[in-house]
Amino acid sequence: MNAGTESRVAHDAAASRFTISVDGQQAELHYQREGEVMVITHTEVPPAIGGRGIAAQLAKAALEHARAQGWKVRPACAFAEAYLRKHHEYSDLLA
């Protein structure tokens, strides 16, 4: 992993998002709660920091949080859907 991606993912529960800042740029994963389901609505990584696995870090943090809360997950954005297809260790979370 590149040195620039060593930042930690932060969870802003009030804004329903996970964020990470890398090289002065902020990437975000947004979600909505529908009862006990986390609906991942949008993942955005600025082009300047793209291609470093940052969206995957955000997705993993969101999924781990959902698991810790006992929530299910419904991917409503293309990235989250693709991530869940590739990472079968989270298939138990699918709503």
N, C-alpha and C positions, 0 to 999 in steps of 0.2 A: 504494500500500500504506500502511496506517495506520502511524503512528510506533511504535505498540505492537508491531508484528510484525517489527521489525527485528532481533530476537534471532536467534542462529545455532542451527542444528540441531546437536545433539551426538549422537554414536554411542557407545553403551555396549555394546561387543561382548560383555562378560561376561554382561550381562543380556539380550542379543539384542533391543535396542530402540534407537530413535531418539527423542530428546526435544527439546522446545523450551519455554522458559519465556517467557511473555508476561504482562505485568501481574500478576506474582506467581502465575500459574496455570501448571501444566505439562501439556502435551499430549504424547502418546506414540504411537508406532507400534511394535508388537511383531512379531517374526518368529521362525521356527524354521529351522534349517539341516537339510536332508535331503540330505546329500552336497553336490553342487554346485548345489543349488536353495535359494533363499530363499523360504520360505513365509510370506507376510504374513498374520498371524493376527488382528490386532486394531489398530484405529486409534481413539484416544479423544481428543477435544478437549472440555474443560470448557465448559458452556453460556455461561459468562461471557465467553469469548473466541472463541466460535463465529462463523461467518460471515465470517471474515477471510482465508480461504485458508490457514489454518495446517495443516490436514490435508494439503493439496496440497503444502506445503513439506516436510512429513515424508515423503510418498510420493516426491517427486522426489529427496530425499536418499537414501532407501533404494534407489531404482532406480539412481541414479548409482553408489552403492556396489556394488550387485550387478554392474553393468556393469564397473566397475573391477576387480572380483575375478574376472570371467569366469564368473559364476554366471547361472543362469536364475532366473526368478521365477514363483511360482504364487500368485495372489491367493486367500486363503481368507477374506477379509472383504469385505463389500459395498462399502465405500469404495474399497479397493484395486482391486477388480474394475471399478468404475465409472471410476476414474481411468485405468486402463490402456485401457479402451474409448475414452476421449476423447483420450488422448495416444498417437497412433500411432507417435511417435518411439521408444517403448519396446516396440513389438510384437515386435521381435527377441529380447527377453528372455523372452517367455512360454515356460514349460516345457510 
